[in-house]
């Protein structure tokens, strides 16, 4: 289930003031989490970037481009299903915690 809770356009404002973002959180049955960030460019292209925070606090990742938010959600659902199989858990969840 996807839960959209609000706009996160203030994120990365030093990078681009006009982009809008949403956070995506994966959680498995063991309490481990994976974070991703997606941001909108223009009206139709969405980029999805995996978040990895290191000790320095820096975030690294490679963007994936989608033609629509629905396409991004389908990708996230496939990844959720893959994580569920890999962890042998039926408790993997995907939550969009900010609206792009």
Secondary structure as GFF3:
##gff-version 3
##sequence-region A 1 100
A	DSSP	beta_strand	20	27	.	.	.	ID=ss1
A	DSSP	beta_strand	33	41	.	.	.	ID=ss2
A	DSSP	beta_strand	45	51	.	.	.	ID=ss3
A	DSSP	beta_strand	63	66	.	.	.	ID=ss4
A	DSSP	alpha_helix	69	87	.	.	.	ID=ss5
A	DSSP	beta_strand	93	96	.	.	.	ID=ss6
###
